Amino acid sequence: MLQKDFNPVLRFVAVSDVHYKDDHCIEEERMEKALKIAYRLAEAHPTYKRLDAVVANGDFANSGTETQMLKFKATMDNNLKPETVYALDMASHEYHGAGVEAAYELFQKIFERPVDGHVEINGFHFITMTSSHGCEYEQDKVDFARKALLEAREKDPKKPIFFFQHPHITDTVSGSIYWADEKFYTTFMDFPQVIDFSGHSHVPINDPRSIFQKHFTALGTGSLSYFELDEFDKYYGTVPPNKADCAQMLLVEADENGRVRIYPYDVLTDN
């Protein structure tokens, strides 16, 4: 249940690692259920009943085929209301098919948008960054990020800036030792208002280590496909038993003063 004494002017969902396959898969059903839950929770709020955005933070397609990207777009087109926009970025799994360049071209053709994005929603800035290759970023991506962050801060230095990239920022949230890239860390240190969302590790977001608040705020976004861990000292390695009992998302609200509430949500148990 969303907090009744918090009056949002923005609400969005963040997911990652959805892993759509060519054939029908359980992840499609979980993504649709996540959206239904988000709308239900939004509509139950006494003052603000909108879902303004959905962000899919990389690995939405398991191997980056045209079929998988078209299916994900169809889920968005068929389940989002007109007032809800969606944003997304790519990383390693989208490149497993024909490689990075082909994935970039396919993404732009299907979704009709650039691979890196900077949009304003209800006065809040959303920056999405697609990796250069695998789950790493070259200097041009860092330059794009800094320019976008400067533009957002100039518009309103007090508001949070929502930033999305697939791998975690190294040594921040749980999962960020192995499933991470450090390129944006020093940039974010100049922008304490950044709230960063990342995935890649599949680490459960009910782990309290999935939020980091030091120089900036960072959150893991979990998965809608299967759990994995950043801990190699287990007898089962990094993949736990019952790994597929997994569907998690973050529901995020901000008010007119720039305060933010983040609700980790389990889609399977609906709580």
C-alpha positions in Angstrom: 0.0 0.0 0.0 1.4 3.4 -1.0 1.8 6.0 1.8 -1.4 8.1 2.1 0.3 11.1 3.6 2.7 11.5 0.8 1.3 13.5 -2.1 3.2 12.7 -5.3 3.4 14.6 -8.5 5.3 11.9 -10.3 5.1 8.1 -10.2 7.0 5.5 -12.2 8.1 1.9 -12.3 11.7 0.7 -12.8 12.5 -2.9 -13.9 15.4 -4.7 -15.4 16.5 -8.1 -16.6 13.1 -9.1 -18.0 14.6 -11.4 -20.6 11.9 -11.8 -23.2 12.5 -14.9 -25.4 11.5 -15.6 -29.0 8.8 -18.1 -27.9 6.1 -17.3 -25.3 7.7 -17.1 -21.9 6.7 -16.5 -18.3 8.5 -13.2 -18.3 5.9 -11.7 -20.6 3.2 -12.6 -18.1 5.2 -11.2 -15.2 5.8 -7.9 -17.0 2.1 -7.6 -17.7 1.2 -8.4 -14.1 3.8 -5.8 -12.9 2.0 -3.1 -14.9 -1.4 -4.1 -13.7 -0.2 -4.0 -10.1 1.3 -0.6 -10.7 -1.9 0.8 -12.1 -4.0 -0.7 -9.3 -1.7 0.8 -6.6 -1.7 4.2 -8.4 -5.5 4.3 -8.8 -5.9 3.5 -5.1 -4.0 6.6 -4.0 -6.3 9.3 -2.7 -4.7 12.3 -4.5 -2.5 11.1 -7.4 -3.8 8.2 -9.5 -1.4 8.3 -12.5 1.4 6.1 -13.6 3.6 8.5 -15.5 6.4 6.2 -16.7 7.9 2.8 -17.0 11.6 2.3 -17.4 13.1 -1.0 -18.5 16.7 -0.9 -17.5 18.5 -3.3 -19.9 18.3 -7.0 -20.8 14.6 -6.6 -21.6 15.4 -8.9 -24.6 17.2 -12.2 -23.8 19.3 -12.2 -27.0 18.3 -9.0 -28.8 16.4 -10.5 -31.7 13.8 -8.6 -33.6 11.1 -10.9 -32.3 12.0 -10.2 -28.7 12.2 -6.4 -29.2 8.9 -6.4 -31.0 7.2 -8.5 -28.3 8.5 -6.1 -25.6 7.2 -3.1 -27.5 3.8 -4.9 -28.0 3.6 -5.4 -24.2 4.2 -1.6 -23.7 1.7 -0.6 -26.5 -1.0 -3.0 -25.3 -0.8 -2.4 -21.5 0.2 1.2 -21.0 -2.4 3.9 -20.8 -2.0 7.1 -22.9 -0.6 9.1 -20.1 2.2 6.6 -19.4 5.4 6.9 -21.3 8.2 4.3 -21.3 12.0 4.5 -21.6 14.6 1.8 -22.0 18.2 1.1 -22.5 20.3 -1.9 -23.7 23.3 -3.8 -22.5 24.9 -7.3 -22.9 21.9 -9.5 -23.6 20.6 -7.3 -26.4 24.0 -7.8 -28.1 24.0 -11.6 -27.9 22.5 -11.9 -31.4 24.1 -9.9 -34.1 26.3 -7.6 -32.0 26.3 -4.1 -30.7 25.9 -2.1 -34.0 23.1 -4.3 -35.2 21.3 -4.0 -31.9 21.6 -0.2 -32.0 20.1 -0.1 -35.5 17.3 -2.5 -34.5 16.5 -0.6 -31.3 16.2 2.7 -33.2 14.1 1.1 -35.9 11.6 -0.6 -33.5 11.3 1.9 -30.7 11.9 5.0 -32.8 14.2 6.7 -30.3 18.0 7.1 -29.7 19.7 4.4 -27.7 20.7 7.0 -25.0 17.9 9.2 -23.7 17.3 12.4 -21.7 13.6 13.3 -21.2 11.7 15.4 -18.8 8.6 14.0 -17.2 6.4 16.2 -15.0 9.5 18.5 -14.5 11.8 15.6 -13.4 14.7 14.5 -15.6 15.2 10.9 -16.7 18.5 9.9 -18.3 18.9 6.4 -19.8 22.3 5.1 -21.0 22.9 2.1 -23.3 26.3 0.5 -22.9 29.0 0.8 -25.5 29.7 -2.9 -25.6 28.9 -5.8 -23.2 28.2 -3.9 -19.9 30.9 -1.2 -20.2 30.9 2.4 -21.3 33.3 4.4 -23.4 34.2 8.0 -22.9 31.6 9.3 -25.2 28.9 7.8 -22.9 30.4 9.5 -19.9 30.5 12.8 -21.7 26.8 12.4 -22.7 25.9 11.6 -19.1 27.7 14.6 -17.7 26.2 17.0 -20.2 22.7 15.7 -19.5 23.3 15.9 -15.7 24.5 19.5 -16.0 21.4 20.4 -18.1 19.1 18.8 -15.5 20.8 20.5 -12.6 20.6 23.9 -14.3 16.9 23.5 -14.8 16.4 22.8 -11.0 19.3 22.2 -8.7 17.1 20.9 -5.9 15.2 18.2 -7.7 16.4 14.6 -7.9 17.7 13.4 -11.2 16.8 9.8 -12.2 19.6 8.0 -14.0 19.4 4.5 -15.5 22.1 2.2 -16.8 22.2 -1.6 -16.8 25.3 -2.6 -14.8 25.6 -1.5 -11.2 28.0 1.3 -10.3 31.0 -0.5 -8.9 31.1 -0.9 -5.1 27.7 0.5 -4.4 24.6 -1.8 -4.2 24.7 -5.6 -3.6 25.8 -7.2 -6.8 28.2 -4.4 -7.7 31.5 -6.2 -7.1 31.2 -8.4 -10.2 28.2 -7.2 -12.1 29.3 -3.6 -12.4 31.1 -0.8 -14.2 32.8 2.1 -12.5 32.7 4.7 -15.3 30.0 7.0 -13.9 31.1 7.0 -10.3 33.3 10.0 -10.3 30.7 11.9 -12.4 27.9 11.2 -10.0 30.1 12.4 -7.1 29.5 15.9 -8.5 25.7 15.4 -8.5 24.5 14.2 -5.1 20.9 14.6 -6.3 21.3 11.6 -8.7 19.2 8.6 -7.9 20.7 5.8 -10.0 18.9 2.6 -11.0 20.8 -0.4 -12.3 20.4 -4.2 -12.8 22.6 -6.9 -14.4 23.2 -8.9 -11.2 19.6 -10.2 -10.6 20.3 -9.7 -6.9 17.0 -9.7 -4.9 15.9 -6.1 -4.1 14.5 -7.2 -0.7 18.2 -7.4 0.3 18.8 -4.2 2.3 22.1 -3.8 0.6 20.3 -3.0 -2.6 20.2 0.6 -1.8 23.4 2.8 -1.4 23.5 6.3 -0.1 26.9 8.0 0.1 28.0 10.5 -2.5 24.7 9.8 -4.4 21.8 7.3 -4.2 21.9 4.0 -6.1 19.4 1.1 -6.2 19.4 -2.3 -7.7 16.3 -3.1 -9.8 16.3 -6.9 -9.4 14.8 -9.1 -12.2 11.6 -10.5 -13.6 13.3 -13.7 -14.8 15.6 -15.4 -12.2 17.7 -14.5 -9.1 21.5 -14.5 -9.0 24.0 -13.3 -6.4 27.4 -11.6 -6.2 28.6 -14.1 -3.6 30.9 -16.9 -4.8 31.4 -18.7 -1.5 28.1 -20.8 -1.7 28.1 -24.4 -2.6 25.7 -23.6 -5.5 27.9 -20.7 -6.8 26.1 -17.5 -7.6 22.8 -19.0 -8.7 20.6 -19.9 -5.7 18.0 -22.8 -5.6 14.6 -21.9 -6.9 16.1 -19.1 -8.9 13.1 -18.7 -11.2 10.7 -17.8 -8.3 11.6 -14.2 -9.2 9.7 -11.1 -10.3 10.5 -7.8 -8.6 10.2 -4.1 -9.5 10.6 -0.7 -7.9 7.7 1.7 -7.7 8.9 5.3 -7.3 7.1 8.5 -6.3 8.3 12.1 -5.9 6.5 15.1 -4.5 6.6 18.8 -5.4 9.4 19.4 -2.9 11.6 16.7 -4.6 11.2 14.1 -1.8 11.2 10.6 -3.1 9.6 7.4 -1.9 10.8 4.0 -3.3 8.8 0.9 -2.8 10.5 -2.5 -3.6 7.7 -4.7 -4.8 7.4 -8.4 -5.3 5.2 -9.2 -8.3 4.7 -12.9 -7.6 3.3 -12.4 -4.1 1.8 -9.0 -4.9 3.2 -7.2 -1.8 
